[in-house]
Amino acid sequence: MSVGKFIGGFAIGALVGGIIGVLLAPQSGEETREQLADKSKEICDKAHSTVSEIQDKADGIVNDMQAKGEELLSKLQDVINKQKEV
């Protein structure tokens, strides 16, 4: 699953949940708006946190792959040099 699809689904789910919450809310409009503002900030913070975690993991994976690629390149260069000596 791509990050874009995840965030898109997350945003749509939050929007639908917010609309349902407004329609079914037993409190006044001011209380509902305040609650929606709080929830939207909370959802935004969670989305930002999730994106940061995914980005950190992706950075770690890229760094690992880069190190392994450099190691493989070094080994391959050693093999080529040994073949040249023969």
C-alpha positions in Angstrom: 0.0 0.0 0.0 1.4 3.3 -0.9 1.7 6.2 1.5 -0.5 8.4 -0.7 -3.3 5.9 -0.8 -3.1 5.4 3.0 -3.2 9.2 3.7 -6.1 9.6 1.2 -8.1 6.9 2.8 -7.3 8.3 6.2 -8.5 11.8 5.2 -11.7 10.5 3.6 -12.5 8.4 6.7 -11.9 11.4 8.9 -14.2 13.5 6.8 -17.0 10.9 6.7 -16.6 10.4 10.5 -16.8 14.2 11.1 -19.9 14.6 8.9 -21.7 11.7 10.7 -20.6 13.2 14.0 -22.2 16.5 13.1 -25.4 14.9 12.0 -25.8 12.8 15.1 -24.5 15.2 17.7 -26.8 16.0 20.6 -25.0 19.1 21.7 -25.3 22.7 20.5 -23.6 24.0 17.3 -20.9 25.8 19.2 -20.0 22.7 21.1 -20.1 20.7 17.9 -17.8 23.1 16.1 -15.4 23.1 19.0 -15.4 19.3 19.1 -14.8 19.1 15.4 -11.9 21.6 15.6 -10.3 19.5 18.4 -10.8 16.2 16.5 -9.5 17.6 13.2 -6.4 18.9 15.0 -6.0 15.5 16.6 -6.4 13.7 13.2 -4.0 16.1 11.6 -1.4 15.5 14.3 -1.8 11.7 14.0 -1.5 11.9 10.2 1.7 14.0 10.5 3.1 11.5 13.0 2.3 8.6 10.8 3.9 10.2 7.8 7.0 11.0 9.8 7.3 7.4 11.0 6.9 6.1 7.5 9.4 8.5 6.2 11.9 7.5 8.9 11.4 3.8 8.1 11.8 4.5 4.4 15.0 6.5 5.0 16.4 3.6 7.1 15.6 1.1 4.4 17.2 3.3 1.7 20.3 3.7 3.8 20.5 -0.1 4.4 20.1 -0.8 0.7 22.7 1.8 -0.2 25.2 0.3 2.2 24.5 -3.3 0.9 24.8 -2.0 -2.7 28.2 -0.4 -1.9 29.3 -3.7 -0.2 28.2 -5.7 -3.2 29.9 -3.3 -5.6 33.2 -3.7 -3.6 33.0 -7.5 -3.6 32.3 -7.4 -7.4 35.2 -5.2 -7.9 37.4 -7.6 -5.9 36.3 -10.5 -8.1 37.0 -8.5 -11.3 40.5 -7.6 -10.0 41.2 -11.2 -9.1 40.1 -12.3 -12.6 42.4 -9.7 -14.2 45.4 -11.1 -12.2 44.8 -14.6 -13.5 
